[in-house]
């Protein structure tokens, strides 16, 4: 699913035009970004938690020639799924008996 799919779902649910739904979705996403950048944490109950974490600097290696390269420390946004969302995704996921690969939603 991509942003355009979300815009279409919002437009259908709110019975508005796609252009208006795009403005709604963009406004929500901008607000989420602002909160995460300003407060470094955003918790949406039963959905999950977005949090800014610092990755430590480390040494990377080129597997071909074994050359080492320094990788600097950086900021990353992580997401930890909430309990309610976790239960819904488990209920909606295909069974492992059919051969489908299961992907963990936790970061």
N, C-alpha and C positions, 0 to 999 in steps of 0.2 A: 504494500500500500504506500502511496506517495501523497504528498500534500494536496494534489488536485483531487484525489479520492476523498480526502477528509473534507475539502471544500464542498464537494458534491453532497456528501452525507449531511453536512451542516445545513446546506441550502434546502435539502429535502425535509429535514427535521423541523427547521424553523419556517419553512414555506416562504423562502426569500430567493432572490436571484443569485446566481453564482458569484457575480461581482460583489454583491453585498456580503455574501458568505466569505469570500476571500478577504475582505476588510476585517471581518470578525476574527477569522483564523489568524491573520497577520497580527492583529492587535493582541490576541492572547499569547502568541508566540513571542512577540516583542516584550510583553509584560513578564513572561517567564524568564526570558534572557536577562532582563533588567534586575529582577529579584535575585537570580542566581549570581550575577556579577556583583551586586551590591552587598548581599548578605552571605554569599558563599554556601547557602543551603536553602533548599525549598522542599518542604514536606507537604504532600497532598495526601490526606488521610485515606486509607484503603487503596491508594494507587501506588505510591512509592515516594522515595526521597532522592532528589538530585543534590549532589554535593560536590564542591570543588575540593580536590585533593592535590597535594604536591607529590610528584614522582621524584624520587632521589636521582641524583646523577649516577651514571654507571658506565661501564666499559662495554662497548659492543664489538663484535668480531665479524670480519668478512669470512664466511665459511670456505671460500675458495683458496684464499692465500693466508688466512689466519692473522691478517693485519688487525690490530686493535684500534678502535676509534672511541674517543670520549663522547658520551651522550649526555648533554646538559640536563639539569633538573628542569621540570616543567609542570605547569598546571593542567590538570585534566578534570573533566566533569564526569562523575560516576552516577549510576542510577541503581538503587536497590529497590526491588519490587516489593510492594506492600502485601499484607496477608490476603486481603480480599482479592486483589488482582492475581495473586499467585494461585489461589483456589480456582478462579475463573479460567485461567490459562491451562491449568491441569485438567479441568473438566472439558475444555474445548480441544485439547491436543489429541491427535490420533493415538491409538494404542500402539505399543511397541511390538505387538505380535504381528502387525501387518508389514513390518520391515521398515517403517518410517523412522528416521533419526529423530531423537528427542534433543532439544536444545534447552539448556538451563537459562532462565531469564534473570538470574541474579548476577550482579556485577561484583 
